[in-house]
Amino acid sequence: QNDTLTEISIDNERADEVGNIYKNYNVMVNKINQMIAELKASALNQKKMELRLMQLQINPHFIYNSLDNVNCRLMMMGEFDVANKISDLVNYMRYNMKNPDKASTLQKEIEMIESYMHVLELQYEDRIKLTVEIPEQFMPCSIPKMLLQPLVENAVMHGIENVDPN
């Protein structure tokens, strides 16, 4: 099946008004063919985007399930501290991926920062500690999601990472 109109273009060698009509007709056929090609490319791109979106949705579920399996295994081995850190990581990842453009409360952001810091404790052990001193009245305030995390991450990276632990 051919999705173009090239079969119905008209050969034209005339130089009069009828030749002009043929010429304009052929121009119109070419534009229609071009639009058909663009629509096909757009539909193909849309299908690719839909497939990519489905892949992006599958990957987090795979990661969550895998981490849950590791978490269960760690608990069975008595490694409760590491298992709790993995739980914090999973909660943090789920929070970040769910409605990323939606606002959050300061309290929820602080909870997620605490989860983030628990995960970092695996790497930094006793070298890192989070202290939160925010009056309770501000906790329900709405703030953009993930506003605090880059600040905390930069503080850790630039404030602790380059410091000699000894």
C-alpha positions in Angstrom: 0.0 0.0 0.0 1.4 3.3 -1.0 0.5 6.3 1.2 1.5 8.9 -1.4 -0.3 10.6 -4.3 2.7 10.4 -6.7 0.8 8.0 -8.9 -1.7 10.7 -9.7 0.7 13.6 -10.6 0.3 14.8 -14.1 3.2 15.0 -16.6 3.1 18.5 -18.0 5.0 20.1 -20.8 2.4 22.7 -21.7 3.1 26.4 -21.3 -0.4 27.7 -21.3 -3.1 28.1 -18.5 -3.8 24.4 -18.5 -0.1 23.7 -18.1 -0.2 26.2 -15.1 -3.1 24.3 -13.6 -1.2 21.0 -14.1 1.9 22.6 -12.5 -0.1 23.9 -9.5 -1.8 20.5 -9.2 1.6 18.7 -9.1 2.9 21.2 -6.4 -0.3 20.5 -4.4 0.3 16.7 -4.8 3.9 17.1 -3.6 2.8 19.1 -0.6 0.2 16.5 0.3 2.9 13.8 -0.1 5.2 15.7 2.2 2.4 16.2 4.8 1.7 12.4 4.7 5.3 11.6 5.2 5.5 14.1 8.2 2.3 12.5 9.7 3.8 9.0 9.3 7.1 10.2 11.0 5.1 11.9 13.7 3.0 8.8 14.4 6.2 6.7 14.5 7.8 9.1 16.9 4.7 9.0 19.1 4.8 5.2 19.1 8.5 5.3 20.1 7.7 7.8 22.9 4.9 5.6 24.2 7.2 2.6 24.2 9.9 4.6 26.0 7.3 5.8 28.6 6.3 2.2 29.2 9.9 1.2 29.6 10.5 4.0 32.1 7.5 2.8 34.1 8.7 -0.8 34.0 12.3 0.0 35.1 11.3 1.6 38.5 9.1 -1.4 39.3 11.9 -3.8 38.5 14.3 -1.7 40.7 11.8 -1.5 43.6 11.1 -5.3 43.4 14.8 -6.1 43.3 15.5 -3.8 46.2 12.6 -5.3 48.2 14.1 -8.8 47.5 17.5 -7.7 48.7 15.9 -6.1 51.7 14.1 -9.3 52.7 17.3 -11.3 52.3 19.2 -8.8 54.5 16.5 -9.0 57.2 16.7 -12.8 57.1 20.5 -12.5 57.6 20.0 -10.1 60.5 21.3 -7.1 58.7 18.5 -4.8 59.9 20.5 -1.6 59.7 21.3 -2.1 56.0 17.8 -3.3 55.3 16.4 -0.2 56.9 18.7 1.9 54.7 17.5 0.1 51.6 13.9 0.8 52.7 14.7 4.4 53.1 16.2 4.4 49.6 13.1 2.8 48.1 10.8 5.3 49.8 12.9 8.1 48.7 12.9 6.9 45.1 9.2 6.3 45.0 8.6 9.8 46.5 10.8 11.4 43.9 9.2 9.7 40.9 5.6 10.1 42.0 4.1 13.4 40.7 7.4 15.2 40.3 5.8 18.5 39.4 3.4 18.5 42.4 4.2 20.6 45.5 4.9 19.0 48.8 4.8 20.0 52.4 8.0 21.1 54.3 7.4 18.2 56.7 7.3 15.6 53.8 10.4 17.1 52.3 12.2 16.9 55.6 11.1 13.3 56.0 12.6 12.5 52.5 15.8 14.4 53.4 16.0 12.2 56.5 15.6 9.1 54.3 18.3 10.4 52.0 20.6 11.0 54.9 20.0 7.5 56.2 21.2 6.1 52.9 24.3 8.4 53.0 25.1 7.0 56.4 26.1 3.8 54.7 29.0 5.6 53.0 29.9 8.2 55.6 29.0 6.3 58.8 29.6 8.5 61.8 30.9 11.5 59.8 27.5 12.7 58.9 24.5 13.8 61.0 21.4 15.7 60.2 19.9 18.1 62.6 16.6 19.8 61.7 15.5 22.9 63.6 12.4 24.1 62.0 9.4 25.4 64.1 6.5 23.0 63.9 4.2 25.7 62.6 6.1 25.8 59.3 5.9 22.0 58.6 2.6 22.1 56.8 3.8 24.9 54.4 3.7 24.0 50.8 7.1 24.0 48.9 8.2 22.7 45.5 9.1 19.1 45.6 12.8 18.3 45.8 13.7 21.8 46.8 15.9 20.9 49.7 17.6 17.7 48.4 20.1 19.5 46.1 21.1 21.8 48.9 21.7 18.9 51.3 23.5 16.9 48.5 25.8 19.8 47.8 26.5 20.3 51.5 27.5 16.7 51.8 29.5 16.6 48.6 31.4 19.8 49.2 31.4 19.9 53.0 32.2 16.3 53.9 33.4 14.4 50.9 36.8 16.1 50.7 37.4 16.1 54.5 39.9 13.5 55.7 38.0 11.2 58.2 41.1 10.8 60.4 
